[in-house]
Amino acid sequence: MPPLTGPKSGDALFGSVERVNAELFTLTYGAIVRQLLTDLEEVEEVNKQLDQMGYNIGTQLVDEFLAKSNVSRCVDFKETADVIAKLGFKMFLGVTATVTNWDAEGTSCSFVLEDNPLVDFVELPDTCQGLQYCNVLSGVIRGALEMVSMKTEVTWVRDMLRGDDAYEMRVKLTKQVPEEYPYKDDD
């Protein structure tokens, strides 16, 4: 049996994943957001729908991430956040995030993105100022963490589409769910 290898670096993960053209990805996402705005009409409903879409994606992406990254179980939320920032974002978006602003309990932090490929070619019109354009990412984080037994709340704090200097999402661990096994081992 070959020896187990350690976790892959973010660059190695990014190189090992099948990719689509970045412009096609960005424009397709933009078209989805635009269609949601047309169909739902209310910006707040679009925000909820983008979050739910992201949640559904995150519950599936976590399996691919764990299979391809060779990452072992994280010991706490801080380590989990670091893995997401350095490996998860790199693997799926080609960027890394910085983890900052930890609270004293170690249950809340911020992911800061200097670059966000979802927003290339995007300008929000005045009628969409309440739109959380990248809300799909907060849903992805929430869904992926829930699959590894961490219930979280994810909110956007800063958004360059609104004139801020970076993209910042706040992630708060609300509950660590103990793992349950479907059956008992008989001794």
Disulfide bonds with the S-S distance in Angstrom:
none
